[in-house]
Amino acid sequence: MQTNFLVIGSGISGLNFALHAANKGHVTVITKKKIAETNTNYAQGGIAAVLSKNDNPEKHIKDTLEAGDYHNNKKAVRFMVEKGPEAITRLVALGVEFEKEQDSSGKKNLKSPLSLTREGGHGNRRIAFVGDHTGLEIEQILVKRIKEHPNIEVLENTFAVDLIKRGNKIYGAKIITRKNRIDNVFADATILATGGAGQVFKYTTNPSIATGDGVAMAARAGAKLKDLEFIQFHPTALAKPTPRRLLLSEALRGEGARLYNSKGKRFTKELETRNKVAKALYEELKEGPVFLSISHRSAQFIRKRFPSIYKALRKHKFDLTKDQVPVTPVAHYTCGGVRTDLKGRTNLKNLYAFGEVTYTGVHGANRLASNSLLEAVVFSNQILENIKPLRKTHAFTFLHEKLNTSPELKKSAAQIRKQAQNIMWKHCGIVRTQDSLHQGITEMQNLRKELTKLNRTNISRDLYETKNIVETGLLILKAAKKRRKSLGCHFIE
Ligand SMILES: Cc1cc2nc3c(=O)[nH]c(=O)nc-3n(C[C@H](O)[C@H](O)[C@H](O)COP(=O)(O)OP(=O)(O)OC[C@H]3O[C@@H](n4cnc5c(N)ncnc54)[C@H](O)[C@@H]3O)c2cc1C
């Protein structure tokens, strides 16, 4: 297969980039499940930008730097914040209908200002939203626009195994197709938009696609990575074991929800930055369960403002309008990743990266809430210039490798994956110690050896996802071990 732009990933960053790039050439988007199965699809709270008269870029920059413990790249933060309003305009132009304020006669119209909500660490109301399902709305609109575009081809259930590299150049990716064949896609530019790595941990808000594939692929190809130790744990996931933990959006606290300990006492400022609230919960949970409650607001407001969370909680027998809901911190966001410049360029020629898979420098040591959708749009709005068509070549095929879809291999891969997730939770969780990190590295290295034995003659999608979890986990552990002092969301005792 041959294309001008190969985009790996169909979340907000991949699809937004694809829509821009399609004006310059043929775009192939590959995505490992159905097109909409992305982290983007589950985003609840909204997208931050300076959108009101009471706000200004300096304030948003200040909040972003404070949340990031001043570990951010200031130039990148300014770049993102200043381009924030333009990113919202782009989404609105594509068709995203953010909530609006009513005018004095109680009506909403095209010119009505956007309603803005608040989340932890923001000094102002600056988050545009659609109910409590902002990501779903954005993803659906982007998918619609992508399907309308004649220059964009989408290959669902197609798994990128590795980048094709010769010298310092990337030529595309090796893939496993929907029909379980190994193939190559050659491209003039290859774009990693593979999202985060929440599934590297036992407990996470992330869906099953978030296995750190982009980071692992990039590392294997020799791309530079940065700040992987900064894993953000979201303080308020429902404390009930489900494969993907149900998130209770920070926007709930933005609209007044309170946290109570087992004695019924409030124990932290609810709108502190996420790392601080997560740490406070971590300590409090040693004494007993912690609860989130917004029952002091009217039932009508709660049902209208948080319809999806209300419905999802009903399935677990909780009524958000009345009940205190037990919560716990879980892995949520990968602040570091593949190092890029402001144009999404990596250190490898023809390889670009956008969205959660990247380290752009905007988040520092802890992401400010709702800055990630913003980062994804601002950076993927870049139009790549000077892409030179590569020479057509078939020299890099990998036809000697065999695909193995046997149930035994699937089972072994699943077992190793589970062990890796347990190691990460135990040794690289909310609070870390040097000894525990050391132990985690040893255990993960042993798992990698086990995998290599399985991997020698076989290749399968399950095996590669597990390999990516193990390799990304190991990179996170090693980065955490190197940082000997607490910073942002990396707490070390
Ligand atoms: C529950 C939840 C709530 C959130 N709420 C907010 C919020 O309110 N505001 C905010 O700013 N951020 C929020 N976030 C974070 C935000 O949603 C993500 O950071 C953002 O959507 C990432 O977009 P992306 O395009 O980088 O990746 P994603 O949307 O995750 O897309 C990744 C894509 O890559 C594909 N992929 C991965 N590996 C491979 C492979 N090997 N081969 C082929 N395809 C592959 C996946 O299938 C998927 O299509 C939330 C996240 C979660 C999980």
The ligand as an ORCA input file, in Angstrom:
! r2SCAN-3c Opt
* xyz 0 1
  C     -12.504      9.077     30.522
  C     -11.660     10.195     29.971
  C     -12.082     11.503     30.114
  C     -11.307     12.556     29.592
  N     -11.782     13.837     29.695
  C     -11.065     14.847     29.120
  C     -11.566     16.172     29.102
  O     -12.665     16.449     29.577
  N     -10.790     17.141     28.538
  C      -9.576     16.883     27.986
  O      -8.913     17.809     27.491
  N      -9.094     15.619     27.968
  C      -9.805     14.601     28.497
  N      -9.305     13.331     28.461
  C      -8.032     13.080     27.735
  C      -8.295     13.144     26.234
  O      -9.514     12.505     25.946
  C      -7.181     12.477     25.446
  O      -5.940     12.969     25.861
  C      -7.331     12.758     23.964
  O      -8.626     12.430     23.535
  C      -6.301     11.962     23.183
  O      -6.570     12.096     21.812
  P      -5.605     11.396     20.781
  O      -6.086     11.758     19.426
  O      -4.202     11.715     21.105
  O      -5.772      9.812     21.071
  P      -7.057      8.888     21.157
  O      -8.297      9.653     21.109
  O      -6.873      7.980     22.310
  O      -6.936      8.016     19.831
  C      -5.909      7.061     19.696
  C      -6.135      6.273     18.436
  O      -4.984      5.507     18.102
  C      -5.376      4.207     17.719
  N      -4.249      3.291     17.931
  C      -3.489      3.146     19.032
  N      -2.544      2.222     18.817
  C      -2.706      1.772     17.549
  C      -2.061      0.818     16.748
  N      -1.014      0.099     17.193
  N      -2.499      0.619     15.485
  C      -3.553      1.306     15.008
  N      -4.216      2.234     15.721
  C      -3.799      2.460     16.978
  C      -6.581      3.919     18.589
  O      -7.315      2.837     18.062
  C      -7.279      5.280     18.502
  O      -7.985      5.354     17.296
  C     -10.076     12.275     28.958
  C      -9.651     10.948     28.825
  C     -10.430      9.910     29.312
  C      -9.962      8.508     29.134
*
